[in-house]
Amino acid sequence: MPEGSFLEPLYTAEEMRSAEQRYPGYPTTARELMERAGAAVARIALERFPEARRFAVVCGGGSNGGDGRIAARVLREQGRDAVETHAVEQADVIVDALFGTGFRGAPRQQAAALIERINAAGVPVVAVDLPSGIDGSTGESAGIAVQANVTVTFHAPKVGLAVAPGRFRAGEVVRVDIGLVDVETEHRLVTEHILRLVPTKRPQDNKYSAGSVLVVGGAPGLTGAVCLAAQAAFRADAGYVAVAVPEASLPVVETKLLEPVKLTWEHVADGLAKATAVALGPGLGRTDEAKRLRDRVLADLDLPAVLDADALHELEPLRWRAPVVLTPHAAELARLLQQESAWVDAHRLEAARQGARRFDAVCLLKGADTIVAEPDGRVLVCHAEAPALATAGTGDVLTGIVACYLAKGLDPVLAAAAAAVALAKAVRSLPAMSGIVASDVIAALPRVLPRD
């Protein structure tokens, strides 16, 4: 796993225990940590909701409950009515200190009923470390979970705050330093600094050495996908882009695309000879001819490749000769794993890991919490924070960007993660309005990418 300022740690429950155990004098000094944590919860609750007078602090029996009890004491010291109670209906603000990072599975009946009351109370909720009901190590929710407005998390964000569905239960996440030191983590959150790693064009470059991409797809009726991917590769700073499409699609693609070179599927070998990376799948179709082309290209491929859309249909594990990135959405990954889409949505980390292991490739699972998994199980998480990505064609744009970064020689894990970040950053740079389409995102790419 690459290291650097572009990656921030995400902690599992076990990794948090390891960090706590390294605290000087632990476990005797555990009370010091709890005092800092509880005081921080109280402070942030007052900052976010300064008009609140009555706080209902719902405490469990573990250390999370201990943090809550200290928060209640500090709130009382600040002149608020803070009661360690389950009477959530009378509160102005609820502090959720029921379960902590070690929670797994579904809440038992009594706890589930209490969580239902918290969610139905109609007042803001401040969660202590994690919303109760969320698995801190995976983001999974096997039953009901608290819907928080603010989550105060200690030392560093937890995996469960970064990965859905936990991510969407956390609200605003506020990290608090309580004096722990970092330990090695298996999951990392990607920041925009990763884009600094993408090679830019050098004075000595020509169009091929700056990154040469071949996009294969574009069956009749699906030409838009291959056009979007090709345009995205150019806007992501590739020096040369070619597209290979069926002969029947060639007139349409000739009209839509100016800069890319156009080839037919029969001449795909000519495109491969000039490429430094391949994007296979945008608009490929699922005909027998398309499958034969895909299999023929993959059988001898010695270039880095990104496989998306129809290239993933009925894909079988292969012994790759060069790095490969798969970019499925939940339904596509479900088919690859012979699972239901709902299972992937509920177990996103495990699904991405299984995809990476099964196909011995980097698996980028699309979503607001895009997950980039390596075959060895290590994971990068990229936050989109861009609802406008939920529109047709943005997946093709992502494919083109990944292919560009692979063509520039970037490590496949970094290429996938950087592409996800670039795509989201381009969307966020657009005016806040409805009706954004994929071509708008492509046009925005040059404005958000780093320059020398």
C-alpha positions as CSV (number, residue, x, y, z in Angstrom):
1,M,0.0,0.0,0.0
2,P,1.5,3.4,-0.9
3,E,2.1,5.9,1.9
4,G,2.0,9.6,1.9
5,S,0.2,12.8,2.9
6,F,-2.5,11.9,0.4
7,L,-3.7,9.1,2.7
8,E,-5.3,9.4,6.1
9,P,-5.8,6.4,8.4
10,L,-9.1,4.8,9.0
11,Y,-9.2,2.6,12.1
12,T,-10.9,-0.7,12.8
13,A,-12.0,-1.6,16.3
14,E,-8.9,-3.8,16.7
15,E,-6.6,-1.1,15.5
16,M,-8.1,1.4,18.0
17,R,-7.6,-1.1,20.8
18,S,-3.9,-1.4,19.7
19,A,-3.6,2.4,19.8
20,E,-5.1,2.7,23.3
21,Q,-2.9,-0.1,24.6
22,R,0.2,1.9,23.6
23,Y,-0.9,4.8,25.7
24,P,1.5,5.3,28.6
25,G,0.3,3.4,31.7
26,Y,-2.7,1.8,30.0
27,P,-5.0,0.4,31.3
28,T,-4.5,2.3,34.5
29,T,-4.6,5.6,32.6
30,A,-7.7,4.7,30.6
31,R,-9.6,7.1,32.7
32,E,-7.6,10.0,31.3
33,L,-8.6,9.1,27.8
34,M,-12.2,8.8,28.8
35,E,-12.2,12.2,30.5
36,R,-10.8,13.8,27.3
37,A,-13.3,12.0,25.1
38,G,-16.3,12.9,27.2
39,A,-15.3,16.5,27.7
40,A,-14.8,16.8,23.9
41,V,-18.3,15.4,23.3
42,A,-19.8,18.0,25.6
43,R,-17.8,20.8,24.1
44,I,-18.8,20.0,20.5
45,A,-22.5,19.4,21.5
46,L,-22.5,22.9,23.0
47,E,-20.8,24.4,20.0
48,R,-23.1,22.9,17.5
49,F,-26.3,23.4,19.5
50,P,-25.7,26.4,21.8
51,E,-29.4,27.1,22.4
52,A,-30.1,23.5,23.7
53,R,-31.0,23.4,27.4
54,R,-31.9,19.7,28.0
55,F,-29.6,16.9,26.9
56,A,-30.6,13.2,27.1
57,V,-27.4,11.2,27.3
58,V,-28.1,7.5,26.4
59,C,-25.3,5.5,27.9
60,G,-24.4,1.8,27.4
61,G,-22.4,-0.3,29.7
62,G,-19.0,-0.1,28.0
63,S,-16.4,2.5,27.7
64,N,-18.6,4.4,25.2
65,G,-21.2,4.7,27.9
66,G,-18.4,6.0,30.2
67,D,-17.6,8.7,27.7
68,G,-21.3,9.6,27.7
69,R,-21.5,9.8,31.5
70,I,-18.5,12.2,31.5
71,A,-20.1,14.3,28.8
72,A,-23.3,14.5,30.9
73,R,-21.3,15.7,33.9
74,V,-19.5,18.3,31.9
75,L,-22.7,19.5,30.3
76,R,-24.2,19.9,33.8
77,E,-21.1,21.8,34.9
78,Q,-21.9,24.2,32.0
79,G,-25.3,24.8,33.3
80,R,-27.3,22.5,31.1
81,D,-29.9,19.9,32.2
82,A,-28.0,16.7,31.2
83,V,-29.7,13.5,32.3
84,E,-28.3,10.0,31.8
85,T,-31.6,8.6,30.7
86,H,-33.7,6.9,28.1
87,A,-36.3,9.7,28.2
88,V,-35.2,10.9,24.8
89,E,-38.6,12.4,23.9
90,Q,-38.2,15.3,26.4
91,A,-34.7,16.4,25.1
92,D,-33.5,19.2,23.0
93,V,-30.4,17.2,22.0
94,I,-29.7,13.5,22.4
95,V,-26.2,12.2,23.0
96,D,-25.9,8.6,21.7
97,A,-23.3,6.8,23.9
98,L,-25.0,3.4,23.6
99,F,-22.5,1.3,21.6
100,G,-18.9,2.0,20.7
101,T,-16.3,0.8,18.2
102,G,-16.4,-2.8,19.4
103,F,-20.1,-3.3,18.5
104,R,-20.9,-6.0,15.9
105,G,-24.1,-7.6,14.7
106,A,-27.6,-6.4,15.3
107,P,-28.8,-4.6,18.5
108,R,-30.9,-6.7,20.8
109,Q,-34.6,-6.1,21.1
110,Q,-34.5,-3.6,23.9
111,A,-31.6,-1.6,22.4
112,A,-33.2,-1.7,19.0
113,A,-36.4,-0.2,20.5
114,L,-34.4,2.5,22.1
115,I,-32.6,3.3,18.9
116,E,-36.0,3.6,17.2
117,R,-37.1,6.1,19.8
118,I,-33.9,8.1,19.3
119,N,-34.5,8.3,15.6
120,A,-38.1,9.2,16.0
121,A,-37.6,11.9,18.7
122,G,-37.2,14.6,16.1
123,V,-34.2,16.4,17.7
124,P,-30.5,16.5,16.9
125,V,-28.3,13.6,17.8
126,V,-24.7,13.7,18.8
127,A,-23.1,10.2,18.5
128,V,-20.1,9.3,20.6
129,D,-17.4,7.8,18.3
130,L,-19.9,6.0,16.1
131,P,-23.7,6.0,15.6
132,S,-25.0,3.0,17.7
133,G,-25.8,0.0,15.5
134,I,-22.9,0.6,13.1
135,D,-20.0,-1.8,12.9
136,G,-17.0,0.4,13.3
137,S,-14.7,-1.9,11.4
138,T,-16.9,-2.3,8.3
139,G,-19.6,0.4,8.2
140,E,-22.2,-2.4,8.1
141,S,-25.5,-2.3,9.9
142,A,-27.1,-5.7,10.6
143,G,-30.2,-4.1,12.2
144,I,-31.4,-0.6,13.1
145,A,-28.8,2.1,13.6
146,V,-28.9,5.7,15.0
147,Q,-29.1,8.5,12.5
148,A,-26.7,11.1,13.9
149,N,-26.4,14.8,13.0
150,V,-22.9,14.9,14.4
151,T,-20.4,12.2,15.3
152,V,-17.5,13.0,17.6
153,T,-14.8,10.4,16.9
154,F,-11.6,10.0,18.9
155,H,-8.0,9.9,17.6
156,A,-9.0,9.2,13.9
157,P,-12.0,8.3,11.9
158,K,-13.2,4.8,11.9
159,V,-13.8,2.6,8.9
160,G,-17.5,2.5,9.8
161,L,-17.7,6.3,9.4
162,A,-16.2,6.2,5.9
163,V,-18.0,3.2,4.3
164,A,-21.8,2.9,3.6
165,P,-24.2,2.5,5.2
166,G,-22.4,3.8,8.3
167,R,-21.1,6.8,6.4
168,F,-24.7,8.0,5.8
169,R,-25.6,7.5,9.5
170,A,-22.8,9.6,10.9
171,G,-23.7,13.2,9.8
172,E,-20.9,15.6,10.3
173,V,-17.8,13.8,11.6
174,V,-15.6,15.7,14.1
175,R,-12.3,14.2,14.9
176,V,-10.8,14.8,18.4
177,D,-7.2,14.2,19.5
178,I,-7.2,12.5,22.9
179,G,-3.4,11.9,23.0
180,L,-3.0,8.5,21.2
181,V,-0.2,7.7,18.7
182,D,-0.9,6.3,15.3
183,V,-0.6,2.6,14.5
184,E,-0.5,1.0,11.1
185,T,-4.0,0.6,9.5
186,E,-5.3,-1.5,6.7
187,H,-7.7,1.1,5.4
188,R,-6.9,4.6,4.3
189,L,-9.0,7.6,3.3
190,V,-7.7,9.3,0.1
191,T,-7.4,13.1,0.0
192,E,-7.1,15.4,-3.0
193,H,-3.3,15.5,-2.6
194,I,-3.2,12.2,-4.5
195,L,-3.6,14.2,-7.7
196,R,-0.1,15.5,-7.2
197,L,1.2,12.0,-8.0
198,V,-0.3,12.0,-11.5
199,P,2.5,12.7,-14.0
200,T,2.0,15.8,-16.1
201,K,3.4,16.4,-19.6
202,R,7.1,17.1,-19.6
203,P,9.0,19.2,-22.2
204,Q,10.6,16.1,-23.6
205,D,7.3,14.2,-24.0
206,N,5.6,13.4,-27.3
207,K,2.0,12.4,-27.7
208,Y,2.7,8.7,-27.0
209,S,5.0,9.1,-24.0
210,A,2.5,11.5,-22.4
211,G,0.1,8.6,-22.2
212,S,-1.5,6.7,-25.1
213,V,-4.9,5.2,-24.5
214,L,-7.0,2.8,-26.5
215,V,-10.7,2.6,-25.7
216,V,-12.5,-0.5,-27.0
217,G,-16.3,-0.5,-27.1
218,G,-19.0,1.5,-28.9
219,A,-21.4,-1.0,-30.3
220,P,-24.3,0.4,-32.3
221,G,-26.7,2.2,-30.0
222,L,-23.9,2.5,-27.3
223,T,-21.5,4.8,-29.0
224,G,-22.0,7.5,-26.4
225,A,-20.1,5.5,-23.8
226,V,-16.9,5.0,-25.8
227,C,-17.0,8.7,-26.8
228,L,-17.3,9.9,-23.2
229,A,-14.4,7.6,-22.1
230,A,-12.2,8.8,-24.9
231,Q,-12.9,12.4,-24.3
232,A,-12.3,12.0,-20.6
233,A,-8.9,10.3,-21.2
234,F,-7.9,13.3,-23.3
235,R,-9.2,15.9,-20.7
236,A,-7.4,13.9,-18.0
237,D,-4.2,14.8,-19.9
238,A,-3.5,11.8,-22.1
239,G,-1.3,12.6,-25.1
240,Y,-2.9,10.2,-27.6
241,V,-6.3,8.4,-27.6
242,A,-7.7,5.9,-30.1
243,V,-11.1,4.2,-30.1
244,A,-11.9,0.8,-31.6
245,V,-15.6,0.3,-32.5
246,P,-17.6,-1.9,-34.8
247,E,-17.6,-0.8,-38.4
248,A,-21.3,0.0,-38.2
249,S,-20.6,2.5,-35.4
250,L,-17.7,4.2,-37.2
251,P,-19.8,7.0,-39.0
252,V,-21.3,8.0,-35.7
253,V,-18.0,8.1,-33.8
254,E,-16.4,10.0,-36.7
255,T,-19.0,12.7,-36.2
256,K,-18.8,12.8,-32.4
257,L,-15.1,12.7,-31.9
258,L,-12.5,15.0,-33.3
259,E,-9.2,14.4,-31.6
260,P,-9.2,10.6,-31.1
261,V,-8.0,8.2,-33.8
262,K,-10.8,5.9,-35.0
263,L,-10.4,2.2,-35.7
264,T,-12.7,-0.8,-36.3
265,W,-12.7,-3.8,-34.1
266,E,-11.0,-5.7,-36.9
267,H,-8.0,-3.4,-36.5
268,V,-7.8,-3.4,-32.7
269,A,-4.3,-4.9,-32.8
270,D,-3.1,-1.7,-34.5
271,G,-4.4,0.3,-31.6
272,L,-2.9,-2.0,-29.0
273,A,0.5,-1.6,-30.7
274,K,0.5,2.2,-30.0
275,A,-1.2,2.2,-26.6
276,T,0.3,2.3,-23.2
277,A,-3.0,1.4,-21.5
278,V,-6.4,0.0,-22.6
279,A,-10.0,0.8,-21.5
280,L,-12.2,-2.1,-22.4
281,G,-15.9,-2.2,-22.1
282,P,-17.6,1.2,-22.6
283,G,-20.5,0.4,-24.9
284,L,-19.0,-2.9,-25.8
285,G,-22.3,-4.7,-25.9
286,R,-23.0,-8.3,-24.9
287,T,-23.2,-10.0,-28.3
288,D,-21.1,-13.1,-29.1
289,E,-18.9,-10.9,-31.3
290,A,-18.3,-8.5,-28.4
291,K,-17.4,-11.3,-26.0
292,R,-15.0,-12.9,-28.5
293,L,-13.3,-9.5,-29.0
294,R,-13.0,-9.0,-25.2
295,D,-11.5,-12.5,-24.7
296,R,-9.1,-12.1,-27.6
297,V,-7.8,-8.8,-26.3
298,L,-7.4,-10.1,-22.8
299,A,-5.8,-13.3,-23.7
300,D,-2.6,-11.6,-25.0
301,L,-2.8,-8.3,-23.3
302,D,0.5,-7.1,-21.9
303,L,-0.6,-3.5,-21.2
304,P,-2.3,-2.1,-18.1
305,A,-6.1,-2.2,-18.5
306,V,-9.3,-0.9,-17.0
307,L,-12.3,-3.1,-17.5
308,D,-15.8,-1.6,-17.1
309,A,-19.4,-2.1,-18.1
310,D,-19.9,-4.8,-20.7
311,A,-16.3,-6.1,-20.3
312,L,-17.3,-7.3,-16.9
313,H,-20.3,-9.3,-18.1
314,E,-19.7,-13.0,-17.6
315,L,-16.0,-12.3,-17.0
316,E,-14.0,-15.2,-15.7
317,P,-10.8,-15.0,-13.6
318,L,-7.7,-14.9,-15.8
319,R,-4.0,-15.0,-15.3
320,W,-3.2,-11.3,-16.1
321,R,0.1,-10.5,-17.8
322,A,-0.2,-6.8,-16.7
323,P,-2.0,-4.8,-14.0
324,V,-5.8,-4.7,-14.3
325,V,-8.4,-2.5,-12.7
326,L,-12.0,-3.5,-12.5
327,T,-14.6,-0.7,-12.0
328,P,-18.0,-2.3,-11.2
329,H,-21.0,-0.7,-9.7
330,A,-22.8,-2.7,-7.0
331,A,-25.0,-4.7,-9.5
332,E,-22.0,-5.6,-11.7
333,L,-19.9,-6.7,-8.8
334,A,-22.9,-8.7,-7.5
335,R,-23.0,-10.6,-10.8
336,L,-19.3,-11.2,-10.7
337,L,-19.5,-12.6,-7.2
338,Q,-22.8,-14.5,-7.9
339,Q,-24.5,-12.5,-5.2
340,E,-27.5,-10.1,-4.9
341,S,-27.0,-6.4,-5.3
342,A,-28.5,-5.9,-1.8
343,W,-25.7,-8.0,-0.4
344,V,-23.0,-5.9,-2.0
345,D,-24.8,-2.7,-0.7
346,A,-24.8,-4.1,2.8
347,H,-21.2,-5.5,2.7
348,R,-19.3,-3.1,0.5
349,L,-15.9,-3.6,2.0
350,E,-16.1,-7.4,1.9
351,A,-17.6,-7.3,-1.6
352,A,-14.8,-5.2,-3.0
353,R,-12.2,-7.4,-1.3
354,Q,-13.8,-10.5,-2.7
355,G,-13.8,-9.0,-6.2
356,A,-10.1,-8.1,-5.9
357,R,-9.2,-11.6,-4.6
358,R,-11.3,-13.5,-7.1
359,F,-9.9,-11.7,-10.2
360,D,-6.5,-10.9,-8.8
361,A,-7.0,-7.3,-9.8
362,V,-7.6,-3.9,-8.3
363,C,-11.3,-3.7,-7.7
364,L,-12.9,-0.2,-7.7
365,L,-16.4,-0.4,-6.3
366,K,-18.2,2.8,-7.4
367,G,-20.3,4.8,-5.0
368,A,-20.3,7.9,-2.8
369,D,-17.8,5.9,-0.8
370,T,-15.8,4.6,-3.7
371,I,-13.7,1.6,-2.5
372,V,-10.4,0.6,-4.1
373,A,-9.4,-2.9,-2.9
374,E,-6.2,-4.8,-3.6
375,P,-6.0,-8.6,-3.9
376,D,-4.1,-8.7,-0.5
377,G,-7.1,-7.1,1.2
378,R,-5.8,-3.6,1.8
379,V,-8.3,-0.8,0.9
380,L,-8.4,2.9,-0.1
381,V,-11.7,4.8,0.4
382,C,-12.5,7.8,-1.7
383,H,-15.3,10.1,-0.7
384,A,-17.2,11.7,-3.6
385,E,-19.4,14.2,-1.8
386,A,-20.9,14.9,-5.3
387,P,-24.5,13.8,-5.7
388,A,-24.4,14.9,-9.4
389,L,-22.3,11.8,-10.1
390,A,-25.6,9.9,-10.1
391,T,-26.2,10.4,-13.8
392,A,-25.6,8.3,-16.8
393,G,-22.2,8.4,-18.4
394,T,-20.1,9.3,-15.3
395,G,-18.9,5.7,-15.1
396,D,-17.5,6.0,-18.6
397,V,-15.8,9.2,-17.7
398,L,-14.2,7.4,-14.7
399,T,-13.0,4.7,-17.0
400,G,-11.3,7.1,-19.3
401,I,-9.5,8.9,-16.4
402,V,-8.3,5.6,-15.0
403,A,-7.0,4.5,-18.4
404,C,-5.2,7.9,-18.8
405,Y,-3.5,7.5,-15.4
406,L,-2.5,3.9,-16.2
407,A,-1.1,5.1,-19.5
408,K,1.0,7.6,-17.7
409,G,2.6,4.8,-15.7
410,L,0.8,5.3,-12.4
411,D,0.5,2.3,-10.1
412,P,-2.9,0.7,-10.6
413,V,-4.1,1.3,-7.1
414,L,-3.1,5.0,-7.3
415,A,-4.5,5.3,-10.8
416,A,-7.9,4.0,-9.6
417,A,-8.0,6.2,-6.5
418,A,-6.7,9.3,-8.2
419,A,-9.3,8.9,-11.0
420,A,-12.1,8.7,-8.4
421,V,-10.9,11.8,-6.7
422,A,-10.4,13.7,-10.0
423,L,-13.9,12.8,-11.1
424,A,-15.5,14.0,-7.8
425,K,-13.5,17.2,-7.8
426,A,-14.5,18.0,-11.3
427,V,-18.2,17.5,-10.4
428,R,-17.8,19.7,-7.3
429,S,-16.3,22.5,-9.4
430,L,-19.5,22.8,-11.4
431,P,-22.2,25.3,-10.5
432,A,-24.6,23.9,-7.9
433,M,-27.6,23.1,-10.2
434,S,-29.7,20.3,-11.4
435,G,-29.3,18.7,-14.8
436,I,-25.5,18.2,-14.9
437,V,-24.5,15.6,-17.4
438,A,-21.4,13.6,-18.0
439,S,-20.0,15.8,-20.7
440,D,-20.1,18.8,-18.3
441,V,-17.8,16.8,-16.0
442,I,-15.4,16.1,-18.8
443,A,-15.2,19.8,-19.6
444,A,-14.4,20.6,-16.0
445,L,-11.5,18.2,-15.7
446,P,-8.7,20.4,-16.9
447,R,-9.7,23.1,-14.4
448,V,-9.2,20.9,-11.3
449,L,-6.2,18.8,-12.2
450,P,-2.8,19.9,-10.9
451,R,-0.3,21.7,-13.2
452,D,3.4,22.0,-13.1
